[in-house]
């Protein structure tokens, strides 16, 4: 979905908007972040359920930080900044 938004949509086009890239968002980018939040929650639950067989503390920390960052971007409307790093 990130590739679609970068190469096919007008979200990152300089001709469509004068606002900063970090302040641009769309309903599609917000939806993609919501799917990512769901993924991180489900994957974190699986890691914790089978801990430590599926990964140690570094996996838990990675998923927690990613979950917080993606949820923050989704709730503040800074969707595009997170997608450029995904």
N, CA, C and O atoms as a Maestro MAE file, in Angstrom:
{
 s_m_m2io_version
 :::
 2.0.0
}

f_m_ct {
 s_m_title
 :::
 protein
 m_atom[344] {
  # First column is atom index #
  i_m_mmod_type
  r_m_x_coord
  r_m_y_coord
  r_m_z_coord
  i_m_residue_number
  s_m_chain_name
  s_m_pdb_residue_name
  s_m_pdb_atom_name
  i_m_atomic_number
  :::
  1 25 0.818 -1.178 0.000 1 A "UNK " " N  " 7
  2 3 0.000 0.000 0.000 1 A "UNK " " CA " 6
  3 2 0.875 1.258 0.000 1 A "UNK " " C  " 6
  4 15 0.535 2.268 -0.616 1 A "UNK " " O  " 8
  5 25 2.005 1.174 0.704 2 A "UNK " " N  " 7
  6 3 2.927 2.320 0.717 2 A "UNK " " CA " 6
  7 2 3.460 2.613 -0.679 2 A "UNK " " C  " 6
  8 15 3.570 3.773 -1.077 2 A "UNK " " O  " 8
  9 25 3.789 1.561 -1.420 3 A "UNK " " N  " 7
  10 3 4.274 1.762 -2.788 3 A "UNK " " CA " 6
  11 2 3.216 2.425 -3.656 3 A "UNK " " C  " 6
  12 15 3.535 3.293 -4.468 3 A "UNK " " O  " 8
  13 25 1.966 2.024 -3.492 4 A "UNK " " N  " 7
  14 3 0.885 2.657 -4.247 4 A "UNK " " CA " 6
  15 2 0.804 4.143 -3.925 4 A "UNK " " C  " 6
  16 15 0.686 4.971 -4.828 4 A "UNK " " O  " 8
  17 25 0.868 4.484 -2.637 5 A "UNK " " N  " 7
  18 3 0.726 5.887 -2.256 5 A "UNK " " CA " 6
  19 2 1.903 6.734 -2.725 5 A "UNK " " C  " 6
  20 15 1.732 7.915 -3.027 5 A "UNK " " O  " 8
  21 25 3.093 6.146 -2.788 6 A "UNK " " N  " 7
  22 3 4.263 6.915 -3.223 6 A "UNK " " CA " 6
  23 2 4.286 7.076 -4.741 6 A "UNK " " C  " 6
  24 15 4.561 8.167 -5.240 6 A "UNK " " O  " 8
  25 25 4.000 6.000 -5.483 7 A "UNK " " N  " 7
  26 3 4.178 6.038 -6.924 7 A "UNK " " CA " 6
  27 2 2.906 6.282 -7.732 7 A "UNK " " C  " 6
  28 15 2.993 6.766 -8.860 7 A "UNK " " O  " 8
  29 25 1.743 5.966 -7.200 8 A "UNK " " N  " 7
  30 3 0.519 6.060 -7.996 8 A "UNK " " CA " 6
  31 2 -0.432 7.168 -7.546 8 A "UNK " " C  " 6
  32 15 -1.123 7.758 -8.377 8 A "UNK " " O  " 8
  33 25 -0.477 7.457 -6.259 9 A "UNK " " N  " 7
  34 3 -1.416 8.484 -5.796 9 A "UNK " " CA " 6
  35 2 -0.768 9.865 -5.883 9 A "UNK " " C  " 6
  36 15 0.432 9.986 -6.125 9 A "UNK " " O  " 8
  37 25 -1.554 10.868 -5.688 10 A "UNK " " N  " 7
  38 3 -1.061 12.238 -5.727 10 A "UNK " " CA " 6
  39 2 -0.695 12.762 -4.343 10 A "UNK " " C  " 6
  40 15 -0.453 13.959 -4.184 10 A "UNK " " O  " 8
  41 25 -0.650 11.901 -3.356 11 A "UNK " " N  " 7
  42 3 -0.399 12.331 -1.985 11 A "UNK " " CA " 6
  43 2 0.961 12.995 -1.831 11 A "UNK " " C  " 6
  44 15 1.101 13.940 -1.055 11 A "UNK " " O  " 8
  45 25 1.951 12.524 -2.549 12 A "UNK " " N  " 7
  46 3 3.296 13.077 -2.437 12 A "UNK " " CA " 6
  47 2 3.658 14.034 -3.570 12 A "UNK " " C  " 6
  48 15 4.798 14.491 -3.652 12 A "UNK " " O  " 8
  49 25 2.721 14.333 -4.424 13 A "UNK " " N  " 7
  50 3 2.990 15.218 -5.554 13 A "UNK " " CA " 6
  51 2 3.150 16.662 -5.086 13 A "UNK " " C  " 6
  52 15 2.327 17.171 -4.326 13 A "UNK " " O  " 8
  53 25 4.203 17.309 -5.540 14 A "UNK " " N  " 7
  54 3 4.425 18.713 -5.195 14 A "UNK " " CA " 6
  55 2 3.427 19.631 -5.886 14 A "UNK " " C  " 6
  56 15 3.207 20.759 -5.444 14 A "UNK " " O  " 8
  57 25 2.824 19.154 -6.968 15 A "UNK " " N  " 7
  58 3 1.881 19.968 -7.716 15 A "UNK " " CA " 6
  59 2 0.488 19.972 -7.102 15 A "UNK " " C  " 6
  60 15 -0.317 20.845 -7.425 15 A "UNK " " O  " 8
  61 25 0.183 19.023 -6.230 16 A "UNK " " N  " 7
  62 3 -1.134 18.894 -5.648 16 A "UNK " " CA " 6
  63 2 -1.282 19.661 -4.338 16 A "UNK " " C  " 6
  64 15 -2.379 20.110 -4.006 16 A "UNK " " O  " 8
  65 25 -0.201 19.813 -3.597 17 A "UNK " " N  " 7
  66 3 -0.300 20.400 -2.276 17 A "UNK " " CA " 6
  67 2 0.982 21.140 -1.947 17 A "UNK " " C  " 6
  68 15 2.066 20.756 -2.385 17 A "UNK " " O  " 8
  69 25 0.844 22.208 -1.170 18 A "UNK " " N  " 7
  70 3 2.023 22.968 -0.751 18 A "UNK " " CA " 6
  71 2 2.407 22.661 0.687 18 A "UNK " " C  " 6
  72 15 3.427 23.152 1.171 18 A "UNK " " O  " 8
  73 25 1.602 21.853 1.383 19 A "UNK " " N  " 7
  74 3 1.942 21.539 2.768 19 A "UNK " " CA " 6
  75 2 3.079 20.519 2.822 19 A "UNK " " C  " 6
  76 15 3.348 19.813 1.850 19 A "UNK " " O  " 8
  77 25 3.729 20.459 3.964 20 A "UNK " " N  " 7
  78 3 4.846 19.539 4.145 20 A "UNK " " CA " 6
  79 2 4.404 18.096 3.959 20 A "UNK " " C  " 6
  80 15 3.251 17.753 4.221 20 A "UNK " " O  " 8
  81 25 5.319 17.257 3.507 21 A "UNK " " N  " 7
  82 3 5.001 15.838 3.305 21 A "UNK " " CA " 6
  83 2 4.574 15.192 4.618 21 A "UNK " " C  " 6
  84 15 3.700 14.326 4.632 21 A "UNK " " O  " 8
  85 25 5.186 15.611 5.716 22 A "UNK " " N  " 7
  86 3 4.852 15.004 7.009 22 A "UNK " " CA " 6
  87 2 3.448 15.349 7.470 22 A "UNK " " C  " 6
  88 15 2.917 14.687 8.362 22 A "UNK " " O  " 8
  89 25 2.835 16.365 6.885 23 A "UNK " " N  " 7
  90 3 1.492 16.771 7.291 23 A "UNK " " CA " 6
  91 2 0.413 16.284 6.335 23 A "UNK " " C  " 6
  92 15 -0.762 16.592 6.533 23 A "UNK " " O  " 8
  93 25 0.775 15.550 5.330 24 A "UNK " " N  " 7
  94 3 -0.202 15.045 4.363 24 A "UNK " " CA " 6
  95 2 -0.712 13.684 4.809 24 A "UNK " " C  " 6
  96 15 0.050 12.853 5.302 24 A "UNK " " O  " 8
  97 25 -1.990 13.469 4.634 25 A "UNK " " N  " 7
  98 3 -2.575 12.168 4.930 25 A "UNK " " CA " 6
  99 2 -3.831 11.984 4.091 25 A "UNK " " C  " 6
  100 15 -4.370 12.936 3.526 25 A "UNK " " O  " 8
  101 25 -4.272 10.760 4.025 26 A "UNK " " N  " 7
  102 3 -5.507 10.439 3.313 26 A "UNK " " CA " 6
  103 2 -6.203 9.339 4.079 26 A "UNK " " C  " 6
  104 15 -5.627 8.745 4.990 26 A "UNK " " O  " 8
  105 25 -7.420 9.072 3.716 27 A "UNK " " N  " 7
  106 3 -8.141 7.996 4.396 27 A "UNK " " CA " 6
  107 2 -7.475 6.647 4.115 27 A "UNK " " C  " 6
  108 15 -7.497 5.755 4.963 27 A "UNK " " O  " 8
  109 25 -6.890 6.499 2.937 28 A "UNK " " N  " 7
  110 3 -6.206 5.250 2.606 28 A "UNK " " CA " 6
  111 2 -4.941 5.073 3.452 28 A "UNK " " C  " 6
  112 15 -4.664 3.971 3.926 28 A "UNK " " O  " 8
  113 25 -4.180 6.144 3.644 29 A "UNK " " N  " 7
  114 3 -2.969 6.022 4.457 29 A "UNK " " CA " 6
  115 2 -3.319 5.770 5.920 29 A "UNK " " C  " 6
  116 15 -2.618 5.022 6.602 29 A "UNK " " O  " 8
  117 25 -4.387 6.381 6.408 30 A "UNK " " N  " 7
  118 3 -4.823 6.127 7.781 30 A "UNK " " CA " 6
  119 2 -5.296 4.681 7.940 30 A "UNK " " C  " 6
  120 15 -5.027 4.043 8.958 30 A "UNK " " O  " 8
  121 25 -5.996 4.175 6.939 31 A "UNK " " N  " 7
  122 3 -6.429 2.777 6.959 31 A "UNK " " CA " 6
  123 2 -5.233 1.836 6.984 31 A "UNK " " C  " 6
  124 15 -5.229 0.858 7.731 31 A "UNK " " O  " 8
  125 25 -4.215 2.124 6.173 32 A "UNK " " N  " 7
  126 3 -3.011 1.277 6.139 32 A "UNK " " CA " 6
  127 2 -2.320 1.267 7.499 32 A "UNK " " C  " 6
  128 15 -1.822 0.227 7.930 32 A "UNK " " O  " 8
  129 25 -2.283 2.401 8.172 33 A "UNK " " N  " 7
  130 3 -1.689 2.438 9.498 33 A "UNK " " CA " 6
  131 2 -2.526 1.641 10.496 33 A "UNK " " C  " 6
  132 15 -1.978 0.991 11.386 33 A "UNK " " O  " 8
  133 25 -3.840 1.688 10.352 34 A "UNK " " N  " 7
  134 3 -4.705 0.888 11.215 34 A "UNK " " CA " 6
  135 2 -4.447 -0.594 11.044 34 A "UNK " " C  " 6
  136 15 -4.438 -1.341 12.023 34 A "UNK " " O  " 8
  137 25 -4.237 -1.026 9.810 35 A "UNK " " N  " 7
  138 3 -3.895 -2.427 9.548 35 A "UNK " " CA " 6
  139 2 -2.552 -2.754 10.195 35 A "UNK " " C  " 6
  140 15 -2.382 -3.833 10.762 35 A "UNK " " O  " 8
  141 25 -1.600 -1.830 10.113 36 A "UNK " " N  " 7
  142 3 -0.287 -2.047 10.732 36 A "UNK " " CA " 6
  143 2 -0.390 -2.164 12.246 36 A "UNK " " C  " 6
  144 15 0.284 -2.994 12.856 36 A "UNK " " O  " 8
  145 25 -1.228 -1.338 12.849 37 A "UNK " " N  " 7
  146 3 -1.435 -1.421 14.301 37 A "UNK " " CA " 6
  147 2 -1.995 -2.796 14.660 37 A "UNK " " C  " 6
  148 15 -1.545 -3.427 15.617 37 A "UNK " " O  " 8
  149 25 -2.967 -3.248 13.898 38 A "UNK " " N  " 7
  150 3 -3.533 -4.576 14.136 38 A "UNK " " CA " 6
  151 2 -2.500 -5.672 14.000 38 A "UNK " " C  " 6
  152 15 -2.478 -6.617 14.789 38 A "UNK " " O  " 8
  153 25 -1.641 -5.546 12.998 39 A "UNK " " N  " 7
  154 3 -0.574 -6.531 12.811 39 A "UNK " " CA " 6
  155 2 0.357 -6.554 14.020 39 A "UNK " " C  " 6
  156 15 0.669 -7.624 14.542 39 A "UNK " " O  " 8
  157 25 0.801 -5.379 14.466 40 A "UNK " " N  " 7
  158 3 1.742 -5.337 15.586 40 A "UNK " " CA " 6
  159 2 1.118 -5.880 16.864 40 A "UNK " " C  " 6
  160 15 1.805 -6.530 17.651 40 A "UNK " " O  " 8
  161 25 -0.158 -5.630 17.084 41 A "UNK " " N  " 7
  162 3 -0.835 -6.176 18.270 41 A "UNK " " CA " 6
  163 2 -0.903 -7.699 18.192 41 A "UNK " " C  " 6
  164 15 -0.580 -8.393 19.155 41 A "UNK " " O  " 8
  165 25 -1.325 -8.211 17.036 42 A "UNK " " N  " 7
  166 3 -1.437 -9.668 16.876 42 A "UNK " " CA " 6
  167 2 -0.083 -10.345 16.967 42 A "UNK " " C  " 6
  168 15 0.051 -11.385 17.612 42 A "UNK " " O  " 8
  169 25 0.909 -9.771 16.335 43 A "UNK " " N  " 7
  170 3 2.240 -10.371 16.359 43 A "UNK " " CA " 6
  171 2 2.856 -10.304 17.752 43 A "UNK " " C  " 6
  172 15 3.516 -11.247 18.188 43 A "UNK " " O  " 8
  173 25 2.642 -9.195 18.446 44 A "UNK " " N  " 7
  174 3 3.138 -9.070 19.816 44 A "UNK " " CA " 6
  175 2 2.467 -10.096 20.724 44 A "UNK " " C  " 6
  176 15 3.121 -10.696 21.577 44 A "UNK " " O  " 8
  177 25 1.172 -10.296 20.541 45 A "UNK " " N  " 7
  178 3 0.465 -11.318 21.319 45 A "UNK " " CA " 6
  179 2 1.014 -12.704 21.072 45 A "UNK " " C  " 6
  180 15 1.166 -13.490 22.008 45 A "UNK " " O  " 8
  181 25 1.314 -13.014 19.818 46 A "UNK " " N  " 7
  182 3 1.884 -14.316 19.480 46 A "UNK " " CA " 6
  183 2 3.262 -14.480 20.101 46 A "UNK " " C  " 6
  184 15 3.585 -15.544 20.630 46 A "UNK " " O  " 8
  185 25 4.075 -13.432 20.039 47 A "UNK " " N  " 7
  186 3 5.419 -13.496 20.623 47 A "UNK " " CA " 6
  187 2 5.330 -13.700 22.127 47 A "UNK " " C  " 6
  188 15 6.077 -14.504 22.686 47 A "UNK " " O  " 8
  189 25 4.435 -12.990 22.783 48 A "UNK " " N  " 7
  190 3 4.294 -13.134 24.231 48 A "UNK " " CA " 6
  191 2 3.730 -14.505 24.610 48 A "UNK " " C  " 6
  192 15 4.116 -15.077 25.630 48 A "UNK " " O  " 8
  193 25 2.822 -15.029 23.792 49 A "UNK " " N  " 7
  194 3 2.208 -16.328 24.076 49 A "UNK " " CA " 6
  195 2 3.249 -17.446 24.049 49 A "UNK " " C  " 6
  196 15 3.235 -18.348 24.887 49 A "UNK " " O  " 8
  197 25 4.149 -17.369 23.069 50 A "UNK " " N  " 7
  198 3 5.156 -18.411 22.913 50 A "UNK " " CA " 6
  199 2 6.542 -17.965 23.390 50 A "UNK " " C  " 6
  200 15 7.557 -18.537 22.993 50 A "UNK " " O  " 8
  201 25 6.571 -16.954 24.234 51 A "UNK " " N  " 7
  202 3 7.841 -16.411 24.715 51 A "UNK " " CA " 6
  203 2 8.639 -17.467 25.442 51 A "UNK " " C  " 6
  204 15 8.040 -18.196 26.233 51 A "UNK " " O  " 8
  205 25 9.893 -17.610 25.254 52 A "UNK " " N  " 7
  206 3 10.823 -16.916 24.366 52 A "UNK " " CA " 6
  207 2 11.101 -17.648 23.063 52 A "UNK " " C  " 6
  208 15 12.060 -17.311 22.368 52 A "UNK " " O  " 8
  209 25 10.291 -18.640 22.711 53 A "UNK " " N  " 7
  210 3 10.562 -19.452 21.521 53 A "UNK " " CA " 6
  211 2 10.540 -18.634 20.225 53 A "UNK " " C  " 6
  212 15 11.321 -18.916 19.315 53 A "UNK " " O  " 8
  213 25 9.670 -17.636 20.124 54 A "UNK " " N  " 7
  214 3 9.569 -16.839 18.892 54 A "UNK " " CA " 6
  215 2 10.418 -15.581 18.918 54 A "UNK " " C  " 6
  216 15 10.446 -14.844 17.933 54 A "UNK " " O  " 8
  217 25 11.092 -15.323 19.986 55 A "UNK " " N  " 7
  218 3 11.934 -14.139 20.060 55 A "UNK " " CA " 6
  219 2 12.089 -13.696 21.497 55 A "UNK " " C  " 6
  220 15 11.249 -13.980 22.350 55 A "UNK " " O  " 8
  221 25 13.152 -13.013 21.739 56 A "UNK " " N  " 7
  222 3 13.439 -12.551 23.089 56 A "UNK " " CA " 6
  223 2 12.888 -11.160 23.333 56 A "UNK " " C  " 6
  224 15 11.953 -10.703 22.676 56 A "UNK " " O  " 8
  225 25 13.500 -10.513 24.295 57 A "UNK " " N  " 7
  226 3 13.050 -9.187 24.688 57 A "UNK " " CA " 6
  227 2 13.216 -8.156 23.572 57 A "UNK " " C  " 6
  228 15 12.454 -7.192 23.497 57 A "UNK " " O  " 8
  229 25 14.206 -8.359 22.711 58 A "UNK " " N  " 7
  230 3 14.405 -7.397 21.620 58 A "UNK " " CA " 6
  231 2 13.213 -7.376 20.668 58 A "UNK " " C  " 6
  232 15 12.881 -6.322 20.127 58 A "UNK " " O  " 8
  233 25 12.572 -8.506 20.456 59 A "UNK " " N  " 7
  234 3 11.386 -8.552 19.610 59 A "UNK " " CA " 6
  235 2 10.212 -7.843 20.288 59 A "UNK " " C  " 6
  236 15 9.452 -7.128 19.635 59 A "UNK " " O  " 8
  237 25 10.072 -8.041 21.578 60 A "UNK " " N  " 7
  238 3 8.999 -7.388 22.321 60 A "UNK " " CA " 6
  239 2 9.190 -5.876 22.291 60 A "UNK " " C  " 6
  240 15 8.240 -5.131 22.053 60 A "UNK " " O  " 8
  241 25 10.412 -5.425 22.532 61 A "UNK " " N  " 7
  242 3 10.698 -3.987 22.520 61 A "UNK " " CA " 6
  243 2 10.471 -3.412 21.125 61 A "UNK " " C  " 6
  244 15 9.889 -2.336 20.988 61 A "UNK " " O  " 8
  245 25 10.917 -4.109 20.103 62 A "UNK " " N  " 7
  246 3 10.707 -3.656 18.724 62 A "UNK " " CA " 6
  247 2 9.223 -3.492 18.416 62 A "UNK " " C  " 6
  248 15 8.817 -2.477 17.852 62 A "UNK " " O  " 8
  249 25 8.418 -4.472 18.777 63 A "UNK " " N  " 7
  250 3 6.992 -4.408 18.489 63 A "UNK " " CA " 6
  251 2 6.297 -3.317 19.316 63 A "UNK " " C  " 6
  252 15 5.399 -2.642 18.813 63 A "UNK " " O  " 8
  253 25 6.699 -3.142 20.556 64 A "UNK " " N  " 7
  254 3 6.093 -2.082 21.371 64 A "UNK " " CA " 6
  255 2 6.402 -0.706 20.808 64 A "UNK " " C  " 6
  256 15 5.502 0.124 20.676 64 A "UNK " " O  " 8
  257 25 7.666 -0.451 20.472 65 A "UNK " " N  " 7
  258 3 8.033 0.852 19.899 65 A "UNK " " CA " 6
  259 2 7.349 1.087 18.561 65 A "UNK " " C  " 6
  260 15 6.869 2.188 18.293 65 A "UNK " " O  " 8
  261 25 7.301 0.066 17.726 66 A "UNK " " N  " 7
  262 3 6.643 0.200 16.423 66 A "UNK " " CA " 6
  263 2 5.154 0.452 16.592 66 A "UNK " " C  " 6
  264 15 4.579 1.284 15.890 66 A "UNK " " O  " 8
  265 25 4.533 -0.258 17.514 67 A "UNK " " N  " 7
  266 3 3.111 -0.078 17.770 67 A "UNK " " CA " 6
  267 2 2.815 1.349 18.229 67 A "UNK " " C  " 6
  268 15 1.869 1.973 17.751 67 A "UNK " " O  " 8
  269 25 3.607 1.853 19.137 68 A "UNK " " N  " 7
  270 3 3.407 3.225 19.633 68 A "UNK " " CA " 6
  271 2 3.624 4.236 18.514 68 A "UNK " " C  " 6
  272 15 2.834 5.169 18.368 68 A "UNK " " O  " 8
  273 25 4.680 4.069 17.722 69 A "UNK " " N  " 7
  274 3 4.982 5.016 16.649 69 A "UNK " " CA " 6
  275 2 3.892 5.036 15.581 69 A "UNK " " C  " 6
  276 15 3.475 6.107 15.139 69 A "UNK " " O  " 8
  277 25 3.438 3.878 15.173 70 A "UNK " " N  " 7
  278 3 2.415 3.808 14.127 70 A "UNK " " CA " 6
  279 2 1.079 4.326 14.650 70 A "UNK " " C  " 6
  280 15 0.384 5.052 13.938 70 A "UNK " " O  " 8
  281 25 0.710 3.973 15.869 71 A "UNK " " N  " 7
  282 3 -0.549 4.471 16.445 71 A "UNK " " CA " 6
  283 2 -0.493 5.989 16.617 71 A "UNK " " C  " 6
  284 15 -1.482 6.675 16.359 71 A "UNK " " O  " 8
  285 25 0.647 6.518 17.048 72 A "UNK " " N  " 7
  286 3 0.797 7.969 17.186 72 A "UNK " " CA " 6
  287 2 0.624 8.671 15.841 72 A "UNK " " C  " 6
  288 15 -0.085 9.672 15.743 72 A "UNK " " O  " 8
  289 25 1.275 8.142 14.809 73 A "UNK " " N  " 7
  290 3 1.163 8.737 13.479 73 A "UNK " " CA " 6
  291 2 -0.275 8.691 12.976 73 A "UNK " " C  " 6
  292 15 -0.756 9.645 12.364 73 A "UNK " " O  " 8
  293 25 -0.952 7.587 13.233 74 A "UNK " " N  " 7
  294 3 -2.334 7.449 12.777 74 A "UNK " " CA " 6
  295 2 -3.254 8.415 13.505 74 A "UNK " " C  " 6
  296 15 -4.127 9.017 12.880 74 A "UNK " " O  " 8
  297 25 -3.079 8.578 14.801 75 A "UNK " " N  " 7
  298 3 -3.979 9.416 15.594 75 A "UNK " " CA " 6
  299 2 -3.697 10.908 15.441 75 A "UNK " " C  " 6
  300 15 -4.598 11.724 15.636 75 A "UNK " " O  " 8
  301 25 -2.456 11.283 15.095 76 A "UNK " " N  " 7
  302 3 -2.130 12.700 14.944 76 A "UNK " " CA " 6
  303 2 -2.291 13.189 13.517 76 A "UNK " " C  " 6
  304 15 -2.257 14.395 13.273 76 A "UNK " " O  " 8
  305 25 -2.464 12.283 12.574 77 A "UNK " " N  " 7
  306 3 -2.612 12.692 11.177 77 A "UNK " " CA " 6
  307 2 -1.295 12.839 10.451 77 A "UNK " " C  " 6
  308 15 -1.273 13.332 9.324 77 A "UNK " " O  " 8
  309 25 -0.206 12.432 11.054 78 A "UNK " " N  " 7
  310 3 1.098 12.489 10.400 78 A "UNK " " CA " 6
  311 2 1.372 11.154 9.711 78 A "UNK " " C  " 6
  312 15 2.440 10.563 9.870 78 A "UNK " " O  " 8
  313 25 0.393 10.695 8.948 79 A "UNK " " N  " 7
  314 3 0.443 9.378 8.321 79 A "UNK " " CA " 6
  315 2 1.596 9.233 7.345 79 A "UNK " " C  " 6
  316 15 2.301 8.224 7.351 79 A "UNK " " O  " 8
  317 25 1.783 10.220 6.526 80 A "UNK " " N  " 7
  318 3 2.731 10.097 5.435 80 A "UNK " " CA " 6
  319 2 4.153 9.952 5.921 80 A "UNK " " C  " 6
  320 15 4.957 9.280 5.275 80 A "UNK " " O  " 8
  321 25 4.480 10.557 7.031 81 A "UNK " " N  " 7
  322 3 5.833 10.449 7.566 81 A "UNK " " CA " 6
  323 2 6.146 9.007 7.939 81 A "UNK " " C  " 6
  324 15 7.243 8.520 7.665 81 A "UNK " " O  " 8
  325 25 5.210 8.334 8.551 82 A "UNK " " N  " 7
  326 3 5.439 6.949 8.936 82 A "UNK " " CA " 6
  327 2 5.528 6.050 7.713 82 A "UNK " " C  " 6
  328 15 6.344 5.129 7.688 82 A "UNK " " O  " 8
  329 25 4.704 6.298 6.695 83 A "UNK " " N  " 7
  330 3 4.748 5.456 5.509 83 A "UNK " " CA " 6
  331 2 6.053 5.609 4.763 83 A "UNK " " C  " 6
  332 15 6.506 4.662 4.119 83 A "UNK " " O  " 8
  333 25 6.667 6.769 4.831 84 A "UNK " " N  " 7
  334 3 7.929 6.930 4.128 84 A "UNK " " CA " 6
  335 2 9.038 6.147 4.800 84 A "UNK " " C  " 6
  336 15 10.066 5.886 4.174 84 A "UNK " " O  " 8
  337 25 8.859 5.761 6.072 85 A "UNK " " N  " 7
  338 3 9.851 4.981 6.796 85 A "UNK " " CA " 6
  339 2 9.514 3.497 6.803 85 A "UNK " " C  " 6
  340 15 10.371 2.692 7.168 85 A "UNK " " O  " 8
  341 25 8.305 3.098 6.414 86 A "UNK " " N  " 7
  342 3 7.904 1.681 6.484 86 A "UNK " " CA " 6
  343 2 8.649 0.826 5.503 86 A "UNK " " C  " 6
  344 15 8.424 -0.383 5.442 86 A "UNK " " O  " 8
  :::
 }
 m_bond[343] {
  # First column is bond index #
  i_m_from
  i_m_to
  i_m_order
  :::
  1 1 2 1
  2 2 3 1
  3 3 4 2
  4 3 5 1
  5 5 6 1
  6 6 7 1
  7 7 8 2
  8 7 9 1
  9 9 10 1
  10 10 11 1
  11 11 12 2
  12 11 13 1
  13 13 14 1
  14 14 15 1
  15 15 16 2
  16 15 17 1
  17 17 18 1
  18 18 19 1
  19 19 20 2
  20 19 21 1
  21 21 22 1
  22 22 23 1
  23 23 24 2
  24 23 25 1
  25 25 26 1
  26 26 27 1
  27 27 28 2
  28 27 29 1
  29 29 30 1
  30 30 31 1
  31 31 32 2
  32 31 33 1
  33 33 34 1
  34 34 35 1
  35 35 36 2
  36 35 37 1
  37 37 38 1
  38 38 39 1
  39 39 40 2
  40 39 41 1
  41 41 42 1
  42 42 43 1
  43 43 44 2
  44 43 45 1
  45 45 46 1
  46 46 47 1
  47 47 48 2
  48 47 49 1
  49 49 50 1
  50 50 51 1
  51 51 52 2
  52 51 53 1
  53 53 54 1
  54 54 55 1
  55 55 56 2
  56 55 57 1
  57 57 58 1
  58 58 59 1
  59 59 60 2
  60 59 61 1
  61 61 62 1
  62 62 63 1
  63 63 64 2
  64 63 65 1
  65 65 66 1
  66 66 67 1
  67 67 68 2
  68 67 69 1
  69 69 70 1
  70 70 71 1
  71 71 72 2
  72 71 73 1
  73 73 74 1
  74 74 75 1
  75 75 76 2
  76 75 77 1
  77 77 78 1
  78 78 79 1
  79 79 80 2
  80 79 81 1
  81 81 82 1
  82 82 83 1
  83 83 84 2
  84 83 85 1
  85 85 86 1
  86 86 87 1
  87 87 88 2
  88 87 89 1
  89 89 90 1
  90 90 91 1
  91 91 92 2
  92 91 93 1
  93 93 94 1
  94 94 95 1
  95 95 96 2
  96 95 97 1
  97 97 98 1
  98 98 99 1
  99 99 100 2
  100 99 101 1
  101 101 102 1
  102 102 103 1
  103 103 104 2
  104 103 105 1
  105 105 106 1
  106 106 107 1
  107 107 108 2
  108 107 109 1
  109 109 110 1
  110 110 111 1
  111 111 112 2
  112 111 113 1
  113 113 114 1
  114 114 115 1
  115 115 116 2
  116 115 117 1
  117 117 118 1
  118 118 119 1
  119 119 120 2
  120 119 121 1
  121 121 122 1
  122 122 123 1
  123 123 124 2
  124 123 125 1
  125 125 126 1
  126 126 127 1
  127 127 128 2
  128 127 129 1
  129 129 130 1
  130 130 131 1
  131 131 132 2
  132 131 133 1
  133 133 134 1
  134 134 135 1
  135 135 136 2
  136 135 137 1
  137 137 138 1
  138 138 139 1
  139 139 140 2
  140 139 141 1
  141 141 142 1
  142 142 143 1
  143 143 144 2
  144 143 145 1
  145 145 146 1
  146 146 147 1
  147 147 148 2
  148 147 149 1
  149 149 150 1
  150 150 151 1
  151 151 152 2
  152 151 153 1
  153 153 154 1
  154 154 155 1
  155 155 156 2
  156 155 157 1
  157 157 158 1
  158 158 159 1
  159 159 160 2
  160 159 161 1
  161 161 162 1
  162 162 163 1
  163 163 164 2
  164 163 165 1
  165 165 166 1
  166 166 167 1
  167 167 168 2
  168 167 169 1
  169 169 170 1
  170 170 171 1
  171 171 172 2
  172 171 173 1
  173 173 174 1
  174 174 175 1
  175 175 176 2
  176 175 177 1
  177 177 178 1
  178 178 179 1
  179 179 180 2
  180 179 181 1
  181 181 182 1
  182 182 183 1
  183 183 184 2
  184 183 185 1
  185 185 186 1
  186 186 187 1
  187 187 188 2
  188 187 189 1
  189 189 190 1
  190 190 191 1
  191 191 192 2
  192 191 193 1
  193 193 194 1
  194 194 195 1
  195 195 196 2
  196 195 197 1
  197 197 198 1
  198 198 199 1
  199 199 200 2
  200 199 201 1
  201 201 202 1
  202 202 203 1
  203 203 204 2
  204 203 205 1
  205 205 206 1
  206 206 207 1
  207 207 208 2
  208 207 209 1
  209 209 210 1
  210 210 211 1
  211 211 212 2
  212 211 213 1
  213 213 214 1
  214 214 215 1
  215 215 216 2
  216 215 217 1
  217 217 218 1
  218 218 219 1
  219 219 220 2
  220 219 221 1
  221 221 222 1
  222 222 223 1
  223 223 224 2
  224 223 225 1
  225 225 226 1
  226 226 227 1
  227 227 228 2
  228 227 229 1
  229 229 230 1
  230 230 231 1
  231 231 232 2
  232 231 233 1
  233 233 234 1
  234 234 235 1
  235 235 236 2
  236 235 237 1
  237 237 238 1
  238 238 239 1
  239 239 240 2
  240 239 241 1
  241 241 242 1
  242 242 243 1
  243 243 244 2
  244 243 245 1
  245 245 246 1
  246 246 247 1
  247 247 248 2
  248 247 249 1
  249 249 250 1
  250 250 251 1
  251 251 252 2
  252 251 253 1
  253 253 254 1
  254 254 255 1
  255 255 256 2
  256 255 257 1
  257 257 258 1
  258 258 259 1
  259 259 260 2
  260 259 261 1
  261 261 262 1
  262 262 263 1
  263 263 264 2
  264 263 265 1
  265 265 266 1
  266 266 267 1
  267 267 268 2
  268 267 269 1
  269 269 270 1
  270 270 271 1
  271 271 272 2
  272 271 273 1
  273 273 274 1
  274 274 275 1
  275 275 276 2
  276 275 277 1
  277 277 278 1
  278 278 279 1
  279 279 280 2
  280 279 281 1
  281 281 282 1
  282 282 283 1
  283 283 284 2
  284 283 285 1
  285 285 286 1
  286 286 287 1
  287 287 288 2
  288 287 289 1
  289 289 290 1
  290 290 291 1
  291 291 292 2
  292 291 293 1
  293 293 294 1
  294 294 295 1
  295 295 296 2
  296 295 297 1
  297 297 298 1
  298 298 299 1
  299 299 300 2
  300 299 301 1
  301 301 302 1
  302 302 303 1
  303 303 304 2
  304 303 305 1
  305 305 306 1
  306 306 307 1
  307 307 308 2
  308 307 309 1
  309 309 310 1
  310 310 311 1
  311 311 312 2
  312 311 313 1
  313 313 314 1
  314 314 315 1
  315 315 316 2
  316 315 317 1
  317 317 318 1
  318 318 319 1
  319 319 320 2
  320 319 321 1
  321 321 322 1
  322 322 323 1
  323 323 324 2
  324 323 325 1
  325 325 326 1
  326 326 327 1
  327 327 328 2
  328 327 329 1
  329 329 330 1
  330 330 331 1
  331 331 332 2
  332 331 333 1
  333 333 334 1
  334 334 335 1
  335 335 336 2
  336 335 337 1
  337 337 338 1
  338 338 339 1
  339 339 340 2
  340 339 341 1
  341 341 342 1
  342 342 343 1
  343 343 344 2
  :::
 }
}
